Amino acid sequence: MTERDEETPPEPSPGPEGYHPDVTVSREDIELGESGEADFAAADTNPVADESVDGLLAALEAADATERQRATLALSEREPGEDVRDALADRATDDPEALVRQFAVEALGDLAETTPDAVVAALSDADPWVRAEAVVALDHLDREAHAERIEAGLDDDHHAVRRNAVISLWKSRSEDALPALLALADDEADRVREWVAELLGRIDHPDAEDALKELRADEESVVAKTAANALDGPDATPGPPGGTAPDGTNPAGSKDQPPQL
């Protein structure tokens, strides 16, 4: 899922043969404290570990949202059948609880063989985390076929969608994503600028270097540190999480964790 827990950690940094970071964004990473106890309970599928597929499908109709979320997540771990995919598509489209829709979109991104209409429709969901998850799902299902839809996410009003979109764009275009990255270098969200700095650091181009020099003076230390490390190496700003930014700030707290690729 567009992670809100520790079950789906971001893909580790790739090796020197190429950079293909997973498209992932953490609700915890961006808006700490937004997830509640019920969210974590729903992510625990142990209570339904021995439940049959028919039982899980029935649970998708439960009145309790946590039961529906848990059933959705558990079904994503089973062998998919057409009835499962159809039921998940219904949840992704019609469930009144945004978290259930998000879980369902994630499951479809993992289970579907072709892109379900429900995943495409989720790009227009009222909840930004469902839209962010839809970008991830489309990236997994067929990044090239959905390139235009994913790129449209760069203009979304929520930073999680923009960040997922720019990472996916990098995966499909690599250095050809430079113009898009430069356009986002002054994004209002520090998490977007942080990723822009990270990805610009992988492009050998004078425009990328110039943008990184400006980002190195960013008011947010996490952005400044990422840009400094991209320009001068990973030891450019040693220190506690986030290091010490060139502007002299002393970053502290989770927002200064570098991007997880």
Salt bridges, closest charged atoms under 4 A:
ASP22 OD1 - HIS140 NE2 3.26
ASP22 OD1 - LYS171 NZ 3.94
ASP29 OD2 - ARG163 NH2 3.10
ASP29 OD1 - ARG191 NH2 3.40
GLU31 OE2 - HIS158 NE2 3.73
GLU31 OE2 - HIS159 NE2 3.70
GLU34 OE2 - ARG27 NH1 2.91
GLU61 OE1 - ARG91 NH2 3.65
ASP95 OD2 - ARG68 NE 2.68
ASP95 OD2 - ARG91 NH1 2.67
ASP125 OD2 - ARG101 NE 2.73
ASP139 OD1 - ARG143 NE 2.69
ASP139 OD2 - LYS171 NZ 2.91
GLU151 OE1 - ARG173 NH2 2.51
ASP156 OD2 - ARG131 NE 2.80
ASP157 OD1 - ARG131 NH2 3.09
ASP187 OD2 - ARG162 NE 2.77
GLU188 OE2 - ARG162 NH2 3.94
ASP190 OD2 - LYS255 NZ 3.35
GLU194 OE1 - ARG191 NH1 2.54
GLU198 OE2 - ARG202 NH2 2.82
ASP207 OD2 - HIS205 ND1 3.86
GLU209 OE2 - LYS213 NZ 3.57
ASP218 OD2 - ARG193 NE 2.71
ASP232 OD2 - ARG216 NH1 3.17
